[in-house]
């Protein structure tokens, strides 16, 4: 019988994507494991494998189609001798008493296509609530419930066969924890205050202009950063850090590198900053953390996300166990990750996760800035340009190369004294960089 191929969810944040191109055409034989299409997500372009065998009977979503919702039917797989124009099965309608649901990414597992790369590992120390394994729920719904500390046993599912989907979790979080038993009758409460009136729509733009549609990545960046700034209590600590000793060490290391070959390297200031931040996190581990409603998650590994600018926005590939790697290894790995990030070829596990972020705008000459925290991480370090500035040394005026660094932290986890301790230790390591060689 005919099998629908659905738009798969290739990352936890993906709700829609662009079908970049089909690698199989109608009438082609498809075997399990064959790469059948390329999908552009909010983070990268990834290949999609077939998990069933058959003939690609009909392509319903052509190459280059944008904003294809997760779980939309994109093609139909048929058996030999079966007609190729089989109509796709209708999607189940949501229960009338529940809000309109978005397609659940979990349903992609039951179709003829799945992502060819593994999903990102869960952050260290996090465990899903036990009840989420005793109910029928999509993987995305379970993940959302785990992150929010929601017990899925009290959530009524609106998906097929009572499956709990994304919209059910969102509704439960918006309305508070669902009761497990019918509540005892209570006296009528006072009528709630009327909802505030929506803001008046912005005046239409009449000046000559060009409207550039938002890419999927830009939409996700806008949503995540808005949520971070609105829900995470940021505060900031700033220090000026002298770079002359670090620059001297960098010059000595690069001079000692082979000209070419497998052992060649060229260490950048950013590579040294990554290593210094990693060592600081190992020495002050309470900043290498995430907030949940039940507990503070302290990560065992020092995995640092590094912001990389790409045409549609930015992405944060991860240097994992950065405190355990040498400078040459960090340098070569960072160059490879940045190149593949700009080409849209990162795997999910290479940019999902991480316990701390670095945003370096020094190469643009920026003298000072503050960065927005990347949830669920507790901190991000904003690194500005090294500039020659007047400083006072031993009571006399001198010139030094100085960069301004600002640490943004989640005040639910990191208090002022801890943030000050962290950035003071980071300053000490950068100004005495020989400790990075130990």
TIKEMAR-241302 format. One record per residue (C-alpha): y, z, x. Coordinates in steps of 0.1 Angstrom, whole numbers, plus 2048, in hexadecimal, padded with zeros to 3 digits. Example, Ala and Ser with C-alpha at 12.3 -4.5 7.8 and 13.67 -1.06 7.14 Angstrom:
2
north / up / east
7D3 / 84E / 87B
7F5 / 847 / 889
END
This chain:
438
north / up / east
800 / 800 / 800
824 / 7FB / 80A
835 / 817 / 81F
85A / 81D / 820
86A / 820 / 842
887 / 839 / 83E
8A6 / 83F / 853
89A / 85B / 86A
8AF / 87A / 874
8B0 / 877 / 89A
8C5 / 896 / 8A0
8CC / 8B7 / 88E
8F0 / 8AC / 885
8E7 / 889 / 87A
8EE / 881 / 855
8F3 / 85B / 859
8F1 / 841 / 875
8F5 / 81D / 87E
8D6 / 806 / 87F
8E0 / 7F5 / 89F
8C4 / 7DB / 8A0
8A0 / 7D4 / 896
887 / 7CE / 8B2
86E / 7C1 / 899
873 / 7A5 / 87F
865 / 7A0 / 85D
840 / 795 / 85F
83A / 7A6 / 881
81B / 7BB / 885
825 / 7E0 / 88C
80E / 7F9 / 89D
813 / 81E / 8A0
829 / 825 / 8BE
83B / 804 / 8BD
861 / 806 / 8C1
86E / 7F5 / 8A2
894 / 7FC / 8A1
8B2 / 80B / 8B3
8C7 / 825 / 8A0
8EA / 830 / 8AA
8EE / 855 / 8A2
90D / 86B / 8A5
903 / 871 / 8CA
8EF / 853 / 8D8
8DB / 834 / 8D2
8B6 / 83C / 8CE
896 / 829 / 8C9
880 / 82E / 8AA
85A / 82C / 8AC
843 / 822 / 890
828 / 83B / 887
815 / 825 / 86E
805 / 803 / 873
80B / 7E5 / 85D
822 / 7C7 / 859
848 / 7CA / 858
84A / 7BB / 835
86F / 7BE / 82D
88E / 7CA / 840
8A6 / 7D9 / 827
8C2 / 7E4 / 83F
8CC / 7C8 / 857
8D8 / 7CC / 87B
8FA / 7DC / 880
8FB / 7EF / 85F
910 / 80E / 863
910 / 82F / 84F
8EB / 82D / 845
8E2 / 84E / 836
8C4 / 862 / 843
8A6 / 85B / 82D
8B3 / 83A / 81F
898 / 81F / 81E
89F / 807 / 83A
87F / 7F2 / 839
85C / 7EF / 829
83B / 7EE / 83C
81F / 7DC / 82A
7FA / 7D7 / 830
7EB / 7B4 / 839
7EA / 79E / 81A
803 / 7B4 / 807
823 / 7A3 / 7FA
840 / 7A8 / 811
85A / 7AD / 7F5
84D / 7CE / 7EA
869 / 7E2 / 7DA
86F / 804 / 7EA
866 / 823 / 7D7
883 / 834 / 7C6
890 / 854 / 7D5
889 / 874 / 7C1
8A7 / 87F / 7AE
8B4 / 8A3 / 7B4
8AF / 8BE / 79A
8CB / 8BD / 780
8D4 / 8E2 / 785
8DA / 8DF / 7AB
8F6 / 8CE / 7BE
8F2 / 8AA / 7C9
8DC / 8A9 / 7E8
8DE / 895 / 807
8BE / 885 / 813
8A9 / 89E / 826
8A1 / 894 / 84A
87F / 8A3 / 847
873 / 887 / 831
875 / 86F / 84F
856 / 87F / 85C
842 / 871 / 840
84E / 84D / 845
844 / 832 / 85C
85E / 83A / 876
867 / 858 / 88C
87D / 85D / 8AA
86C / 854 / 8CB
87C / 872 / 8DD
876 / 897 / 8D7
88E / 8AC / 8C5
8A2 / 8C6 / 8D8
892 / 8E8 / 8DF
89E / 906 / 8CB
8B6 / 91D / 8DE
8A5 / 938 / 8F2
89E / 957 / 8DF
8A3 / 948 / 8BC
887 / 94A / 8A3
887 / 93D / 880
883 / 956 / 864
85F / 95C / 85C
864 / 953 / 838
870 / 92F / 841
84C / 927 / 84A
83E / 932 / 828
853 / 91A / 813
855 / 8F5 / 810
874 / 8EB / 822
881 / 8CE / 837
884 / 8D4 / 85D
8AA / 8D1 / 85A
8AB / 8EB / 83E
895 / 902 / 853
8AC / 8FD / 871
8CB / 904 / 85D
8BB / 923 / 84E
8B1 / 930 / 870
8D4 / 92C / 87E
8E3 / 93D / 860
8C9 / 959 / 85D
8C0 / 94D / 83A
89F / 957 / 829
892 / 937 / 81A
87A / 949 / 803
896 / 950 / 7EB
8A4 / 92C / 7EB
89A / 915 / 7CE
893 / 8F2 / 7DB
8A0 / 8D3 / 7CB
88C / 8BA / 7DF
86B / 8AA / 7D6
850 / 8C4 / 7CD
86A / 8DF / 7D0
872 / 8D8 / 7F4
891 / 8EB / 801
8A9 / 8D2 / 810
8CB / 8D3 / 822
8DF / 8D5 / 802
8CB / 8F3 / 7F5
8D2 / 906 / 815
8F7 / 8FE / 814
8F9 / 909 / 7F0
8E7 / 92A / 7F8
8FE / 931 / 815
91D / 929 / 800
911 / 940 / 7E4
903 / 95C / 7F9
8DF / 967 / 7FE
8C9 / 95D / 7E0
8B9 / 97B / 7CE
894 / 97D / 7D0
891 / 98C / 7AD
8A4 / 989 / 78D
8C2 / 9A1 / 78F
8C7 / 9BE / 776
8E1 / 9B5 / 75C
903 / 9C0 / 767
923 / 9C5 / 753
938 / 9A6 / 751
94E / 9A3 / 770
973 / 999 / 76F
979 / 974 / 76F
97D / 967 / 793
99F / 95D / 79E
9A6 / 938 / 799
99E / 922 / 7B7
9BD / 917 / 7CA
9CA / 8F5 / 7C1
9C0 / 8D9 / 7D9
9DB / 8CE / 7F1
9F0 / 8B1 / 7E5
9E3 / 890 / 7F4
9F6 / 883 / 812
A10 / 869 / 80B
A03 / 846 / 810
A09 / 836 / 832
A21 / 81A / 82D
A2A / 812 / 852
A17 / 7F5 / 863
9F7 / 803 / 870
9D2 / 7FD / 876
9B7 / 812 / 866
99A / 818 / 87E
97B / 824 / 86C
96C / 845 / 879
94C / 841 / 88D
92F / 858 / 886
935 / 86A / 8A6
95A / 870 / 89E
952 / 87E / 87C
939 / 896 / 88B
952 / 8A1 / 8A6
96D / 8A6 / 88C
956 / 8BB / 876
947 / 8D0 / 892
968 / 8D8 / 8A3
978 / 8E0 / 882
95C / 8F8 / 879
95E / 908 / 89C
983 / 90E / 89B
981 / 91B / 877
963 / 931 / 87A
961 / 93D / 89F
97C / 956 / 8A9
988 / 947 / 8CA
99B / 958 / 8E5
9A5 / 94D / 907
9A9 / 95A / 92B
9B9 / 945 / 946
9BA / 948 / 96C
9C9 / 933 / 988
9AE / 92C / 9A3
9B3 / 920 / 9C6
99E / 902 / 9D0
9A4 / 8FD / 9F5
984 / 90E / A01
970 / 8FB / 9E6
97F / 8DA / 9F0
977 / 8E1 / A15
953 / 8E9 / A0C
950 / 8C9 / 9F7
95D / 8B4 / A14
944 / 8C3 / A2C
927 / 8BE / A14
930 / 899 / A0D
934 / 893 / A32
911 / 89F / A39
902 / 889 / A1D
8ED / 86B / A28
900 / 84A / A22
8E5 / 83D / A0A
8C1 / 843 / A00
8B0 / 85D / 9E9
8C1 / 87A / 9FB
8E4 / 86D / 9F8
8FE / 880 / 9E2
923 / 883 / 9DD
92D / 8A5 / 9CF
94B / 8A6 / 9B8
962 / 8C3 / 9B0
952 / 8C3 / 98D
930 / 8C7 / 99C
93C / 8E6 / 9AF
94C / 8F4 / 98F
92B / 8F0 / 97D
918 / 902 / 998
933 / 91E / 99A
932 / 922 / 974
90C / 924 / 974
90C / 93F / 98F
927 / 952 / 97C
912 / 951 / 95C
8F3 / 95D / 96F
907 / 97B / 97C
918 / 982 / 95A
8FE / 977 / 942
90E / 985 / 922
924 / 966 / 920
906 / 950 / 921
900 / 957 / 8FC
901 / 94D / 8D7
90B / 960 / 8B8
8F4 / 964 / 899
8F9 / 97B / 87C
8DB / 990 / 887
8DE / 991 / 8AC
8EF / 984 / 8CC
8D9 / 96A / 8DD
8D9 / 96E / 903
8CB / 94F / 913
8B1 / 952 / 930
8BB / 931 / 940
8DE / 926 / 94B
8E1 / 904 / 93A
904 / 8F6 / 93D
912 / 8DB / 925
92C / 8C4 / 936
944 / 8B1 / 921
943 / 88B / 929
95C / 873 / 919
94C / 854 / 909
95C / 838 / 8F5
957 / 848 / 8D2
95F / 86C / 8DC
94D / 884 / 8F3
92A / 891 / 8F9
91D / 8AF / 90D
8FE / 8A7 / 922
8EE / 8C6 / 930
8E6 / 8D1 / 954
8C9 / 8E8 / 94D
8C2 / 906 / 964
8E2 / 8FE / 977
8E2 / 91F / 989
8C0 / 916 / 999
8CA / 8F3 / 9A5
8DB / 8E8 / 9C5
8FC / 8D6 / 9C6
8ED / 8B5 / 9CF
8D4 / 8B7 / 9B2
8F0 / 8C0 / 99A
906 / 8A4 / 9A7
8EB / 889 / 9A3
8E0 / 896 / 981
903 / 897 / 974
90A / 874 / 97F
8EA / 867 / 96E
8F1 / 87B / 94D
915 / 86F / 94C
90B / 84A / 951
8F1 / 84B / 936
908 / 85E / 91F
922 / 842 / 921
906 / 829 / 91B
8F9 / 83C / 8FC
8D7 / 842 / 90C
8D4 / 868 / 90D
8B5 / 878 / 8FE
8BC / 894 / 8E4
8AF / 8AF / 8FB
8C8 / 8A4 / 915
8E7 / 8AC / 900
8DA / 8C5 / 8E5
8DA / 8EA / 8EE
8EB / 8FA / 90C
8FA / 91D / 90E
91D / 916 / 91D
934 / 8F8 / 920
94C / 8EA / 939
969 / 8D2 / 931
97A / 8C4 / 950
99A / 8B0 / 94C
9A5 / 8B4 / 970
99F / 88F / 977
9BB / 887 / 95E
9D4 / 89D / 96F
9D5 / 8B6 / 952
9E5 / 8D7 / 95F
9D9 / 8EF / 943
9C6 / 8ED / 922
9AF / 902 / 90C
98E / 8F4 / 8FE
97D / 8FA / 8DD
95B / 90C / 8DE
93C / 8F7 / 8D8
927 / 90C / 8BF
910 / 91E / 8C1
91B / 924 / 8E5
932 / 942 / 8EC
948 / 932 / 907
957 / 913 / 916
96B / 90F / 936
989 / 8F8 / 937
98F / 8EB / 95A
9B0 / 8DC / 964
9BC / 8C7 / 982
9BF / 8D6 / 9A5
9E4 / 8D4 / 9AE
9F7 / 8DF / 9CD
A0C / 8FD / 9C2
A21 / 918 / 9D4
A0E / 939 / 9D7
A15 / 95A / 9E7
9FD / 965 / A03
A02 / 985 / A17
A26 / 987 / A0A
A2F / 964 / A16
A33 / 943 / A02
A17 / 929 / A08
A08 / 90A / 9F9
9E5 / 909 / 9E9
9D1 / 8F2 / 9D3
9CF / 904 / 9B2
9BD / 8FC / 991
9C2 / 90E / 970
9A2 / 917 / 95E
9A1 / 925 / 93A
982 / 935 / 92C
97F / 933 / 905
966 / 94C / 8F7
958 / 957 / 8D5
967 / 979 / 8CF
949 / 983 / 8BA
934 / 984 / 8DA
94D / 986 / 8F7
968 / 9A0 / 8F9
987 / 99E / 90E
97A / 9B3 / 92B
95A / 99E / 92E
96E / 97D / 92D
985 / 98A / 948
968 / 995 / 95D
957 / 973 / 959
976 / 95E / 964
97E / 976 / 980
95B / 972 / 98E
95E / 94C / 98A
97F / 94D / 99D
96F / 961 / 9B9
952 / 949 / 9BC
968 / 92A / 9BD
97F / 939 / 9D7
962 / 944 / 9EC
94A / 927 / 9E6
931 / 92D / A02
91F / 943 / 9E9
916 / 923 / 9D7
900 / 919 / 9F4
8EA / 939 / 9F1
END
